[in-house]
Amino acid sequence: MFESLKGVLQETTFSDVLDVVIVSFLVFQLLKFVRGTQATHIVLGALGVVALFLTATLLELRLLTLLLRNVLPYVAFAGIVVFQAEIRKLLASIGRVLFSRTGPASTDDVLDEIVLAAQSLASAKTGALIVFERDMGLKSFAETGVRLDAVVTYDLLCNIFTPGSPLHDGAVVVQADRLSAAACFLPLTVNPELSRTLGSRHRAAIGVTEDTDAIALVVSEETGGISLVSAGTMTRLAEPKELTEALRAQMKRRRAVATRHRGSAA
């Protein structure tokens, strides 16, 4: 037994290993995609038909084998037609895994959603705190809240910070252009030179930017003012255009630093 296993391992090539890895990855993505959806039972049914075909072939059940051989191509074609929307989503999901999800276009879309939400929250004098991860990770802070891993949208942010909602207390952490977690606890600054009129939300925004290189956007529930905090320094930004340009400049600075690091390492 061990000799046969050793022979198989010796005959295994890099192409065989790569083949198994790619197929395993595709099967894993398929199972992950259909899990918990109505497509789960359909996929299981299709696998059952394939298993029945293989069994009929091994047992030499000629009539059943002939029937399934003629039916399976039409079943596959029908599946493509019925699940064309799901197939597009699956391919998009695989693309996000294979290639980076971050980039100028996606970042700009995220910033537009955040600025729009901040303006809406400010007009209603609803407090909010959004923290953006840059080079230093914010995983330890994200783990103190409720994990979401969701697309950043205007509606989601407004619902999170609506007074009385389960997640309105605490901060939202944005990592890699996705809303990683909500209701997160952040360290409060201990700077004695700060005004006593600053509330816990502003002190948390300053505290996290003092401990990390993150930037924080904070909306005051008392005045409805919007401020951007970086390296412990808070800047009041009244106009949406100013806020968008300031956020975009900070994110571009992050990408520029990362590019320089990669260039020096090379």
N, C-alpha and C positions, 0 to 999 in steps of 0.2 A: 504493500500500500504506500509506504513512504517512498519507495523507489519510483513508483508511478507518479506520485505527487512531485517528486524532485524532477522527473522528466518533463512534466507539464510546465513547471516553473522555468526550467532551462529553455524550453521552446517558446516561452512568452516573450514577446518583443515590446518595444516602447509603443508601437502602434496599437497593439492589443490593449495595453493599459489605458492609452488615451481614448480608445474606442469605448471602453467600459466606463470611464469617467464621464465622457460626454453624454452617453446614453443614461447613466444614473442621474446626471444633473437635469436632463430634460424630463425624465420620469418624476423626479422630485418636484420640479417646478409645476408639472401638470397636477400632481396630487395636492400640492400646496394650493394651487389655484382653485381646484374644484372642491376642496374640503369645506364642508358647511354650506354648500350651495345645492340647488336642485339638480345640478349637473352630476353630482356624486353618484346618484342611483343610475343615471344613464351610462356613465363611464363604467361602473361596475357591471351593468348589463352587457355592454360591449365586450368587456374582458371575459364575461361568462360565455358569450358566443364564440370568442376566439379559443377559449379553453375547450369548449365543446367540439370545435373544429379539429383541434389538435388531438383530442381524445378519439374522435371518430377516425382520424387518419392512422393513429397508432393501432387501433383495434380493427382496422381495415373494414369499417362500415361504409361500403362503397356508395350506397344510395344517399346516406346522410352527408357523407363527404362531398359528393357531387352537388347536392342541394346547397350546402353552406358555401362551397367554392363559388357558386354562381350568384349567391345572395350577398356575400360579404362586400364586393366592390360597390354595389348599390347602397348598402348600409353606410359605407365610408363616405360616399358622395352626399348622401342625405344628411349625415352628421356635419359635414362642412357647410351645407346650406343652412341648416337649422342653427348651428352655433357659430355663425360667422362673426357676430359681435363679440362673443366670448373668446374666439380665436384671436381677434385683434387685440383684446385686452391681455391675453396670455403672451402674445409676441411683444407687446409693449412692456409687460412685466419682465420678460427675459432681457429685453434691451436695457432696462434700467439696472438690472443686475450686472450685465456684461460691461456696460459703459457708465461713466460717471453721470450722476444725476444733477450735478451742480454745473453751473455755467452762467455766462452773462445774461442769456435770455431768461433762464428759469429764475435767476436771482432777481432780475428786474420785475418779473411777474409777481414774485413773492413780496417784494417791497411795495409794489402798487397796492396789493391787497392789504398789507399792514398799514400803510399810510391812510388808505380809505377807512379802515376800521378805527384807527386812532382818531381821525377827524370826527367820525360818528360818535365815538365814546366821549370825546372831549365836549362836543356840543350838548350831550346829555349829562355832562359832569359825572361820568362813570369812571372810577379809577381803574387803571390797567398798568401792568408791568410786563414788558416783553424783553427777553434777553437773547442776544445773538451770539452764538459760538463762533470764535475765530480760530486762532492757532492752538490755544490751550483748551483742552476738552472740558465740557461741562457735565460729564456723565454723573459725577457725584451729586450735583445739584438736581439733575433730572430724575435721579432715583428717589429723591425725597418727595416727589409728587406722583401724579397719576400718568402712567405711560399712555401715549396716544399714537405716535408715529403716523400723523395724518398730514394731508396736503394743507398748506396754509391758505385759508380763504377768509374773506371778509365776514361771511355769515358765521363761521366757526368761532372766530375771535370775539365777535359781538355776543354770541351765546355764552361763551366761557365767562366773560367778565360781567354778564348781566347780574345785578345784585340779587342775591337769594339763590343763585344757581350753585350746585355742589362744588364747582371748580373756580368760583370767582375769587376766592382768597388765594394769595400767593402769586407766583410769577409763571409765565409761559416761557419755555425754553425752545429756541429754534436752532436746530442742528442740520447742516447739509440741506438747507432750503426746505426742511420739513418741520412741522410742529411736533417736537419730540415728546414733551410732557407739559402738563398743566398743574396748577396748585402746588408749585415747588417752593420750598423754603430757601431763602438766601441769607447770607451773613449781613448783619447791619454794620454800617461804618461806625467807628469809635472816634472819628475826627472831632476834637472838641471845638474847632473853629467854625463848624457848621451852624447855621441858624437853628434856633430851638423850634422855629415854626415848621421845619421840615418834618413830615410824617414818616411812618415806618416804611411806606412804599418807596419814597425817595431815598431814604437811608439804605434800604436794601439794594436799590439800583446803584448807589455810589459804592456800597460795600463790595458787591460782586465785581465791579470794574476795578476796584483797588486790588482785589486778590487775584484776578485773572485779566486777560486782555480782551474780554468780552465787551460788547457795547450793549447798552440798555435803553429802551424807550419807555418812558413813564408818563402816564396821564394822571393829572391831579383831579381828585373828586371834589376838592374844595373850590378850585378856581377854573377847572377845565383846561388848564394849560398843558402843553405838550413839551417835554424836555428830552434831550438826548444826552446820555451820560457815557463818557469815555475816559478811562484812566482816572476815575474819581472826580472828573470835572463835568459839571452839569451845564448844558446850554439850552436856553429856552428858544423854541422854534415855533413861530406862530403860523407861518404860511405853509401849506402843503408842499409847494415847490421847494422851499428851503429844506423841509424835512426829508423829502425824497432825495434831493441832491446830497444832503449830509449823510444819509444812510448809504447811498450808492458809493460815495467817496470812501466811507469806512470799509465797505465790502470789497471795493477795488483795491484798497490798500492791503487787505488781507490776501487777495490773490497775487498781488505784486510781490509781497514778502515771500509767499510760498514759492513763486516762480524763481526768485533769487536764490532761495535755499536749495531748490532742485538744481539750478545751474552751478552753484558753488560745489554741491556734492558730486556733480558729474566731472 
